[in-house]
Amino acid sequence: MNIDFLSIPAACGNNAFHPAVAVLSENHLLMSFQRIFSSDCYGACEFCESFDGGISWNEARNVPGFESKVIAGDNIIGIADVRCFTFPDKRHVLFIGCTARYHKKKMCAFSDIVRGSYYTVYDSKEKSFYPVRMFGNPHVEWRAACTQLCFTGEREFLLPIYFDILPPDSRFAVQVLKISLSDSFEIASITEGNSMTNATGRGLIEPSIIRYENRFFLTIRAEDGNGYFAVSDDGLNFSRPQKWLFDDGSEFVTSSTQQHWFCPGDKLYLAYTRKSCENAGVFRYRAPLWASEAVVCGEKLRLKKSAEMIILPMKKRYSNTGLYGNFHTAECGKCSIISDACIFTDSGMQTEVCIAKVTV
């Protein structure tokens, strides 16, 4: 596996977070990001574009309708955990995020507003956006947050979500929705798959999906020290989640952090954070960012221990170790692009954006 690093947009400054790259062509890249002000408190979604494969980037602009809004006094509602994806036509880009409420730049509970997930579409030819729309509510409280989806048609995709099954923020289940959009990018239909959870902490959250060799695979964040995967033939009905393990039988120990798929060439890979001898004192083991080949064995997946390597290394500022974990993956020809922001929580939430181009 070879890793090259792209240049970082100057617009990111020192507090950009949630960077996500969408690939329109090998030269035309789009990156979305949000400013971070405190834990889980973000500003408007911004985006910039590169027309030379990530060598240079233009000025950042706000995504219309994804800005924060004052609702009363110091209470603000915004769109958080935004990710962007290129439609199969390689012209339009889908932005997805979920509602978040803040009080004096801190996340606070919702009491009078139903949380939802929203989307908008960017037309890269016309340089314009379609109206922001809400996905609708197959569940009262559901989120498409830090997600990784899978297109199954020109205007159709599988969207992994998680939703409340107990009082708000107490226990979550995950599920995949098949969403079809009209030619004007309005919701045409939503089909629900089966739901999955476990009994520890907040259950299962932040699932990601990929199609590989005509099957569909989920990887899922949990709060019991494990990551989980599930398998499906149709992309909606998944097997019981199983713990990730390495192929030598050793445990995969992580701590409430998302994982994402990528597929450079013809092999399937998983990117993740995990416990190692070097990071025992790092919050949730969130550095470095690792990756390994995911080997399919019937209904099981195993991470190939001999293929494991570090994608984004640990970074330090004085004695403060930067944290990864809110990252995104995208395919670019025969390579993959992995973007993350290393955050230094002891330095006023300063960040360093990293964009890795991975080939095998």
N, C-alpha and C positions, 0 to 999 in steps of 0.2 A: 504494500500500500504506500503510495506517494502522496505527500501533502504539500501544497503550495498555499500561500496566504495572499488574499486580495487586499488592495488598499482600502482604507477606512474613510467613508465620507467625512469631510471636515465638519459637516452640519451636525454630526453626532455629538461633538463637544465631549464633555466628561461626565454626562449623566444619561446617555442613551441606553435603553434597555429593551428587551424583547426583540432584537433584530431578526427579521425574517426576509429571506431572499426569494423572489419569484423570478423564474427564468423564461423570458420571452424568446430569446435566441441565445446562441453562445456569446454574442457580443452585447445583447440588450438585457440588462438585469434591472430589476426593481427591488428596493429594500424598504420595508416599513420598520418603524421603531416608535417607542414612546419614552418620554422622559420619566425618570423615577425620582420621587421626592422623599419617600419614606417607605417602609416595608409595605408592599402591595398597594402603593399609592402612585398612580401614573397620570401623566398629562395627556394631551391630545395625541392621536395617532398621526405621525408624519411619514412621508415617503420621499425618496429620491431615486434617480435613475442613472444608470451607467450605459453608455453606448459603445464601450471599448472593452467589454469583458471584465469590468471591475478595476480598471486602471485609474479611471477618474469618475467622479460623480457630480451631478448637477445639484443645485440648491434644493434643500428640503422644503416641502409644502405640506400643509395640513390636509388630511383626508376629510372632505366636506361631510359634515354630519357625525363625525367621530370625535368631535371636540367635547370637552367637559362643559356642563351647564350648571349654574347656580340655581338651586330650587328653593332655598330659604336660608337667609343668614349665612352661616358658614358651612352649610350643607351643599355638597356638590354631587352630581351624578355624571358618570362618564362611561366610556367604553374601554374595557381593559382586556389584556391577554390576547391582543390582536395578532392574527397570522394572515399571510397572503398566499394565494395559489394561482398559477396560470391555467386558464381554461385550455382544452385541447386545441382550440383554434389559434393559440399562440398570439392572440391579440388582446384578449380581455383578462383582467386580473381580479380575482375574488378576494375581498377583505372580510374577515369574520372576527367578531369579538363579542364579549358579554358585558352586561351592565355591572357597574360597581358604584358604590356610594361612599363618599368621603366626608369627614367632618374635621376641619382644620388640618387638612392634608394627612389624615389617618383613615384607614378603612373602618367603616362602621356598619352595623347591622341594618338590614332593610326591615321596616315595620309597616310602611304604607305604600310601597311600590313593589310590584312583582318583577323579579329579575327575569331577564330574557336574553336571547342571543340575536345579534343583528348582523346584517351584511350589506355591502355595497359592491359595485362592480366598476372598475376603471377601464375605459376604452383607450388603449395606448396609441391608437392611430389618431383619434379625435382629441386626445388629451383632455378627456372629460369623464365625469362620474355619473352613473345612474343614481336615482334616489336611494337613500338608506331605507332598508326594510327590515321588519322583524320576521324571524322564521315562523313564529306561531308557537303554540304551547301544547305539545303532546303530553307534557307534564307541567304542573304549576310552576315549579322551579327547576329549570334545566340550563346547562351551560355548554357551549362549545368554546372551551378556554384552552389556549396553548395547544390547539389540536393539530392533527395531521390527517387529512382526508384523502380520498381516492376517487378519481373520476372514472365513471363507467360509461359515459357518453358525452356528446358535445355540450349538453346542458344538464347532465345528471351526475350526481356524485354520492358517495357514501360518507356520511358525517358522524364520527364517534362523539358521543356526548356523555355527560354525567348529570344525575338529577337526585333531588332529595327524596328519600324514602322514610325518613323520620323527621322530627322537628328541624327547621332550617339549620343547615351546617352541622348536623349531628351524624348522619349516615347517608352515604351516597351509593348509587348503583350506576353502572355504565351500560350503554346501549348504542347501537348503530342505527342511524336513520338514512333511508334512501330518499334523496331530495331531487326532484325534477323541476327545472326552471323553464319558463316560456322564452320565446325569442327576445322578449323585452326584459328578461331576467326577473320576472315575478314568479312567486311560488305556484307551480302547477299541481304538485302532489308531494305528500310525505308518507313514506311507509316505514313502520317501526319493526325493529328486530327484537330478539329476546333480551332480557336484562340480566345482569350479573352483579354480585356484590360479595363482600365477606364481612365478618363480624368484628374486625379490629379497627379501632379508631374511627375515622370517617369513611371506612369501607374502601371502595374503589373509585378512583378519579382520573381525569386527564388521559383518556385512552387515545391511542394512535393506530391507524390502520394502513395496510399496504396490500396490494395484490401481487402475488408472486407465483409463477407456474400454475396459473388458473385457479389458485386458492387465495383465500383472504386470511390475513393474520392481524390480530390485535396485540399490542403491548400496553400494559396498564400500570399506572402508579398506585401504590398501596401504602399502608401505614403500619405494616407488621414486620418491616425489615426485609421484605421481598419485593421483586417485580414479578408481574404475571403476564402470561400470554394465553391466547385463545385462538381457535382455528375454525374456519367456516368454508363451506363450498359455495354459498350464495352471497356472502357478504353481510347477511342480516342475522342469521341464526348461528350462534357460536357455541362451541364446546365449553365445558366447565373450565374456568381459568386454572392454569397450572403454574407453579413457581418456575421461574427461570433458574437453570442450573448450568454449570459448565460441562462439557462433554467428558471430562475426566472424573466427574462425580462431585467435584468441589462446589461449595455453596456460592451463590451470587447474593452478597449482602449489600443492600442499599438502604436508603432512608428517605422515604416520602419525596421522591424526585421523579419527574417524568423521564420516559425513554422515547426515542424516535427511530424510525426505520430509514435506511437509505440503500440504494441498489446500484452501485457503479459496476458497469459491465453486466455480467450475468449472475452475480452472487448477491445474496441477501445479507445485509449487515444491520446490527443494532448499535445505536449510540446511547451512552448511559453514564451515570456516576456510580461508584461503588466503594466499599470499604477496602482499604489496602494498608500495608504497613507504614506507608508514608503519610497517610491522611487521617489517622485515628483521631486527631484533635481538631479536624476541620468540620465545621457545621454541616451536618447531614452528608458528610463525605463528598461535598460538592466541588471538589477539585482533586485530580484533573478530570477532563472529559475523555472517557474511553470509548472504544468501539471494537467489536469482534464480529466475525462471520456467524450468522445464525443458520445452523444446519438443520434441515427438515428430516425428521425420522418418523414417517407415518403421521400420527396425530400429535407427535411431540416435536419440540424445538430444543436444541441445545446450543449454547454459545461455545465456539471452538476456542479453547484456551490457548492453543499454540498460535492462533491468528490474532490474539488480542494486542492492541496497541493504543497509545495515547494520541488522541486527535488534538486536544488543546491542553498544553502543559500547565502545571501550577504556576501562578504568578504571585509575587509578593511585593508589597510596598512597606518598607520597614519590617515590622513583625506581623503585618496584616496579610493573610492569605486571601486572595480573591476567590469568589465563589462563582461556579457555573451552574447550569441546570435548567435555565429558561431558554432553551435553544430551539432551532428549527432546521429542517433538512429539505433539500430540493435537488432534483435531478437536472443535469446540464450535459446533454449528449452522453458520452461514456464516462462521465465523472459525476460526482455529487458535491453539493455545496452545503456546508454546515456552518451556521451562524449562531453566535452567542455573545453575551456581554459579561465579562468578568467584573463582578461588583465587589468593591472594597467597603464593607459596611462600617469600618472604623474610621473612614476618611470622608465622612459626609455623604455617603452613598455615591461616591464617584465610580465610574465604570470605564472599562476599556473594551470596545467592540472588537470581536475577532471573526474573520470570515475565512474558513478553510475550504480549499478545493481539493477533493480527494479522488485519486485514481488508483486502480488496481492493476 
